[in-house]
């Protein structure tokens, strides 16, 4: 409670975060309409295929540019506020520069994919290159604190583990971008959770970026919620995944707390669980794990009769529950509370997933493969 009062009594800090969030929101809100027009003229449009793509009208897909410019505007405005009060706010300009350079590169990669439909291998090598930029600026997972086990130094494996984490987060956000407003809404919800966590930890630099991210996604959501006037495209989903991946490294995973490993995983639980189940589902059926389909959790919820909006709102609620659980888990003062919050998050997740019928489908496929192998 003392740390909470100390951080949130800092007027300069609050003004910086508030301005970053507000200008991020306003920038993406007012910039997205002209981007819609530009995307249509340039032919960056996602056309329905009558199958996996469920939208019925051709829809522009460069929304990530509005989100990126919104984040950039918000962050730079917050920096100016902080610079006016150097004694109270200390920014890590090296980390800030590294994140913004990486964000710019991943957006350019996403724009190239939105226009030219890059091959999966080309896109993944690009993601690795961007992840290496983050490593060069000091973002690395050099050790991991496992709950109830202790600290494990990664040594040489620090770089490949860091690259894996960042690229995994990039693709996790890409996977969940399957319904109107889903990725943007989930990112905003997770962003609020990360912002609260980072603020209490006194990490001014990363909380400033997260504030801009929240604002930019909320401003974009005005045009992206069902029925969407524009999609964020890979330029948006990969940007959000990259930012969450990098920020969670220095903001959470490097914490000396043994529970730190679980915090980003629980907060980002909805997209992470969806991705893991997609991999298991495809692998058990003998199909490539990169093969796109319409059997993600959000698709299944929609087909269960919830409709487009209903499915998205259910995942919003699920994401909010996990986000709150993740923060509560990180600040719990006893083992009992930590276990309780983890079990509640797990129970809620199992309930959602069971409702979709994914477990049953995987079990049927595995039994069928076992029968054929005899």
Secondary structure, 3 states (H helix, E strand, C coil): CHHHHHHHCCHHHHHHHHHHHHHHHHHHHHHHHHHHHHHHHHCCEECCCCCCCCCCCCEECCHHHHHHHHHHHHHHHHHHHHHCCCCCCCCCHHHHHHHHHHHHHHHHHHHHHHHHCCCHHHHHHHHHHHHHHHHHCCCCCCEEEECCCEEEECHHHHHHHHHHHHHHHHHHHHHHCCCCCHHHHHHHHHHHHHHHHHHHHCCHHHHHHHHHHHHHHHHHHHHHCCCCCECCHHHHHHHHHHHHHHHHHHHHHCCCCCCHHHHHHHHCHHHHHHHHHHHHHHHHCCCCCCCCCCCCHHHHHHHHHHHHHHHHHHHHHHHHHHHHHHHHHHHCCCHHHHHHHHHHHHHHHHHHHHHHCHHHHHHHHHHHHHHHHC
